[in-house]
Amino acid sequence: MTQGTPDNPFGEGGFDMNALLQQAQAMQEQMMSAQAELASAEVDGTVGDGLVTVKVNGTGELIGVKIRSGSFDPDDTEDLEDLIVAAYRDARARADALAGEKLGPLTSGLGELGGPAGGPSGGSPVGF
């Protein structure tokens, strides 16, 4: 290994802070773009052969509920409540899967910013 200089203490092929900062900025821009895509995406969850359909955005925020009329006993609200919860869980699972598809490739590269994923403490992917 070659000796470092005051300008580059890591020697030839050493640590390039500018390249690291550019990579981090590019990843941040990609992450923000993916998050914006998720916020505008819509995902449905359906139960009971379409009896209840719930719509969430890509971040899991509830944005709509549809209940097929005449398909349930109006005096049995407990069943309807259960169907709404189940439809929401289905929609949320689909939104989580979509988020994994969009964000997974970006978050898997976070470990490259400062060593192994989890950083020196082994904590979060960004080492905090």
Backbone hydrogen bonds in HBPLUS format (Angstrom, degrees):
<---DONOR---> <-ACCEPTOR-->    atom                        ^
c    i                          cat <-CA-CA->   ^        H-A-AA   ^      H-
h    n   atom  resd res      DA  || num        DHA   H-A  angle D-A-AA Bond
n    s   type  num  typ     dist DA aas  dist angle  dist       angle   num
A0005-THR N   A0008-ASN O   2.99 MM   3  5.08 160.1  2.03 118.2 120.1     1
A0008-ASN N   A0005-THR O   3.07 MM   3  5.08 121.5  2.43  97.6 112.3     2
A0011-GLY N   A0008-ASN O   3.16 MM   3  5.80 174.3  2.17 124.5 125.8     3
A0014-GLY N   A0011-GLY O   3.10 MM   3  5.31 132.6  2.34 136.9 132.5     4
A0020-LEU N   A0016-ASP O   3.08 MM   4  6.36 157.3  2.14 150.2 157.1     5
A0021-LEU N   A0017-MET O   2.89 MM   4  6.12 159.2  1.93 152.0 157.2     6
A0022-GLN N   A0018-ASN O   2.91 MM   4  6.13 156.8  1.97 149.0 155.5     7
A0023-GLN N   A0019-ALA O   2.92 MM   4  6.11 155.7  1.98 146.5 153.2     8
A0024-ALA N   A0020-LEU O   2.93 MM   4  6.16 158.5  1.97 148.5 154.5     9
A0025-GLN N   A0021-LEU O   2.91 MM   4  6.10 156.8  1.97 146.5 152.8    10
A0026-ALA N   A0022-GLN O   2.95 MM   4  6.15 159.3  1.99 147.6 153.1    11
A0027-MET N   A0023-GLN O   2.96 MM   4  6.16 159.1  2.00 149.0 154.7    12
A0028-GLN N   A0024-ALA O   2.91 MM   4  6.11 152.1  1.99 144.6 152.6    13
A0029-GLU N   A0025-GLN O   2.98 MM   4  6.24 156.9  2.04 148.7 154.3    14
A0030-GLN N   A0026-ALA O   2.98 MM   4  6.23 157.2  2.03 147.8 154.1    15
A0031-MET N   A0027-MET O   2.86 MM   4  6.05 155.1  1.93 147.6 154.6    16
A0032-MET N   A0028-GLN O   2.93 MM   4  6.16 160.1  1.97 149.7 154.6    17
A0033-SER N   A0029-GLU O   3.01 MM   4  6.19 154.8  2.07 144.5 151.5    18
A0034-ALA N   A0030-GLN O   2.93 MM   4  6.15 159.6  1.97 148.4 153.9    19
A0035-GLN N   A0031-MET O   2.88 MM   4  6.10 156.4  1.94 149.6 156.3    20
A0036-ALA N   A0032-MET O   2.99 MM   4  6.18 150.2  2.08 142.4 150.1    21
A0037-GLU N   A0033-SER O   2.99 MM   4  6.28 153.5  2.06 146.5 153.9    22
A0038-LEU N   A0034-ALA O   2.96 MM   4  6.26 154.8  2.03 146.8 153.4    23
A0039-ALA N   A0035-GLN O   2.98 MM   4  6.22 156.9  2.04 145.8 151.7    24
A0040-SER N   A0036-ALA O   3.22 MM   4  6.47 141.9  2.37 142.2 150.9    25
A0041-ALA N   A0037-GLU O   3.00 MM   4  6.14 122.6  2.34 140.5 156.0    26
A0041-ALA N   A0038-LEU O   3.16 MM   3  5.04 141.1  2.31  96.3 107.5    27
A0058-GLY N   A0038-LEU O   2.85 MM  20  4.26 120.8  2.20 169.8 153.5    28
A0058-GLY N   A0041-ALA O   3.01 MM  17  4.99 124.6  2.33 126.3 126.4    29
A0043-VAL N   A0056-VAL O   2.79 MM  13  5.41 163.7  1.82 163.6 167.9    30
A0056-VAL N   A0043-VAL O   2.90 MM  13  5.41 164.8  1.92 159.2 163.4    31
A0045-GLY N   A0054-VAL O   2.78 MM   9  5.17 148.6  1.88 152.0 161.1    32
A0054-VAL N   A0045-GLY O   2.80 MM   9  5.17 163.9  1.83 155.0 160.3    33
A0047-VAL N   A0052-VAL O   3.06 MM   5  5.66 155.4  2.13 158.7 165.6    34
A0051-LEU N   A0047-VAL O   3.10 MM   4  6.21 119.3  2.48 140.2 156.5    35
A0052-VAL N   A0047-VAL O   3.39 MM   5  5.66 169.1  2.40 146.3 148.1    36
A0051-LEU N   A0048-GLY O   3.01 MM   3  4.95 144.3  2.14 100.4 111.5    37
A0068-ARG N   A0051-LEU O   2.89 MM  17  5.15 170.1  1.90 150.6 154.0    38
A0053-THR N   A0066-LYS O   2.87 MM  13  5.09 163.1  1.90 149.7 154.6    39
A0066-LYS N   A0053-THR O   2.72 MM  13  5.09 161.0  1.76 159.0 163.7    40
A0055-LYS N   A0064-GLY O   2.77 MM   9  4.84 168.9  1.78 139.7 141.7    41
A0063-ILE N   A0055-LYS O   2.79 MM   8  5.57 171.9  1.79 151.2 151.7    42
A0064-GLY N   A0055-LYS O   3.15 MM   9  4.84 129.9  2.41 145.4 136.2    43
A0057-ASN N   A0061-GLU O   2.93 MM   4  5.44 150.8  2.01 142.8 150.5    44
A0060-GLY N   A0057-ASN O   2.87 MM   3  5.34 164.6  1.90 120.1 124.4    45
A0076-ASP N   A0073-ASP O   2.89 MM   3  5.31 160.6  1.92 117.6 124.2    46
A0081-GLU N   A0077-THR O   2.85 MM   4  6.08 159.5  1.89 155.3 161.0    47
A0082-ASP N   A0078-GLU O   3.01 MM   4  6.25 158.1  2.06 147.2 152.6    48
A0083-LEU N   A0079-ASP O   2.96 MM   4  6.25 153.9  2.03 147.8 155.1    49
A0084-ILE N   A0080-LEU O   2.96 MM   4  6.24 155.0  2.02 152.0 158.4    50
A0085-VAL N   A0081-GLU O   3.03 MM   4  6.31 163.3  2.06 151.7 155.8    51
A0086-ALA N   A0082-ASP O   2.94 MM   4  6.14 160.7  1.98 148.6 154.2    52
A0087-ALA N   A0083-LEU O   2.89 MM   4  6.04 156.9  1.94 146.9 153.1    53
A0088-TYR N   A0084-ILE O   2.92 MM   4  6.13 155.1  1.99 147.8 154.8    54
A0089-ARG N   A0085-VAL O   2.95 MM   4  6.22 159.5  1.99 149.5 155.0    55
A0090-ASP N   A0086-ALA O   3.00 MM   4  6.24 152.8  2.08 144.2 151.6    56
A0091-ALA N   A0087-ALA O   2.91 MM   4  6.18 162.4  1.95 149.4 154.1    57
A0092-ARG N   A0088-TYR O   2.75 MM   4  5.95 161.5  1.79 155.2 160.9    58
A0093-ALA N   A0089-ARG O   2.95 MM   4  6.08 155.2  2.01 144.0 150.2    59
A0094-ARG N   A0090-ASP O   3.08 MM   4  6.36 153.4  2.15 145.2 152.4    60
A0095-ALA N   A0091-ALA O   2.87 MM   4  6.17 152.1  1.95 148.5 156.9    61
A0096-ASP N   A0092-ARG O   2.82 MM   4  6.06 156.2  1.88 149.4 155.9    62
A0097-ALA N   A0093-ALA O   2.98 MM   4  6.20 151.8  2.06 141.7 149.2    63
A0098-LEU N   A0094-ARG O   2.96 MM   4  6.21 154.6  2.03 144.6 151.5    64
A0099-ALA N   A0095-ALA O   2.87 MM   4  6.14 157.2  1.92 148.7 155.1    65
A0100-GLY N   A0096-ASP O   2.92 MM   4  6.17 151.2  2.00 143.9 151.8    66
A0101-GLU N   A0097-ALA O   3.01 MM   4  6.33 149.5  2.11 144.5 152.4    67
A0102-LYS N   A0098-LEU O   2.95 MM   4  6.25 157.6  2.01 151.8 157.7    68
A0103-LEU N   A0099-ALA O   2.74 MM   4  5.69 168.3  1.75 155.5 159.5    69
A0104-GLY N   A0100-GLY O   2.86 MM   4  4.89 141.9  2.00 122.2 132.7    70
A0106-LEU N   A0103-LEU O   2.96 MM   3  5.25 125.0  2.27 106.2 121.3    71
A0107-THR N   A0103-LEU O   2.87 MM   4  6.08 164.8  1.89 166.6 171.7    72
A0108-SER N   A0104-GLY O   2.99 MM   4  5.99 148.2  2.09 153.1 160.5    73
A0109-GLY N   A0106-LEU O   3.30 MM   3  5.62 146.1  2.43 102.8 111.5    74
A0110-LEU N   A0107-THR O   3.23 MM   3  5.32 163.8  2.26 105.0 109.9    75
A0112-GLU N   A0109-GLY O   3.06 MM   3  5.50 147.4  2.17 110.7 119.8    76
A0113-LEU N   A0110-LEU O   3.08 MM   3  5.61 162.8  2.11 115.4 120.7    77
A0119-GLY N   A0116-PRO O   2.93 MM   3  5.63 147.6  2.03 145.0 147.3    78
A0122-GLY N   A0118-GLY O   2.97 MM   4  4.21 121.0  2.32 122.9 128.8    79
A0122-GLY N   A0119-GLY O   3.16 MM   3  5.38 148.0  2.26 105.2 114.6    80
A0127-GLY N   A0124-SER O   2.91 MM   3  5.23 165.8  1.93 118.7 122.0    81
